[in-house]
Amino acid sequence: KGLPLKWSDSKNVVWKIKLPGRGHSTPTIVGNRIYLATAEVGKQVQSVLCLEKGTGKLIWTTAVHKGRFVQGGNKRKSNASSTVVCDGERLYVSFPNDKKIVTSALSLAGTLLWQRAVTSYKIHQGFGTSPMVYKDVVVAKADSKGGGAISGLNKKTGAVIWKHSRPKLPNYTTPVMVTAHGKLQMVFAGGELITSLDPLTGKKHWEINGSTQECVTTCVTDGRRIFVSGGWPKNHTLAIEADGSGKVAWQNTARVYVPSMLVKDGHLYATMDAGFAVCWNAATGAERWKERLGGPFFASPVLAGNRIYATNLKGQTFVFEANPKAFKLLATNQLGEEVYPSPVISGNRLYLRVATKKGGRMEYLYCIGK
């Protein structure tokens, strides 16, 4: 309720701080701290930063890797696109480095505790998969044309508990825990598969052929179905029963390749890459409405109460209602000139990592509030 509807560079800014380097890592907020990853190409350093939530003041910086950046890939990629994950005791982050994907654990004070190479890595577009923590296991995944792996690591030591090889296809999704069909399961898509695992043992609950080769989005659920989407070699959005039957509830050819979707009250909301907002009936796939916002979109939309906040590449954040009956735009706000990370909402404030381009590209983290 207290979250601002409107903001700009000069309106409803609580604080802003300049960030070193470049990263598409979305800020992670835990208690009164903010954690994010960044990469300085000139210095050849991949780092984790810790900021004070109330002021944006830098508390610490830890260099996780020096040198050996992975060369090539899409011109839009960053060398720090994985989001930092926190379990309240440690931080976990994955970086592409030295032709491998390496997952690292840090203490909350910024001390590097352990590092584990997940798999060798052949860059195609870039790397953006984040670790996932469940109980005493941190799950690290990396897919590429040269093959890949998904591993369950002991979160205290980094020791490998289980490991599966993955198809030799590029793919960018992050596994997520969902409760669907009464079962808590870890699901992810891509590599022409949709997979459900037990993160503690690596045992497959089920795995089916489906989706596309390259996916980016994180799966969401309505408690029965999981919703997946992909964008290469075809555009494909899919609702599948999460009971292992492989039963497809519905599918379409909408391109929701990069931004993840949202579920609320029996409806699925998406911002399509090309700049449309769309609402589908989650059970049937029937389109309720579709409206042009203006794109392209890389960041995922976020839900706060009955509002959806969706930020496009140009730094425009559209605020609209999560209402299946009709599309209602509440506000359009401009901040910076380029945004890849998703907005983050905590309490009555919104945090957004943006870039400006005038006089050389610079990144900032903004805290928006009344």
Disulfide bonds with the S-S distance in Angstrom:
none
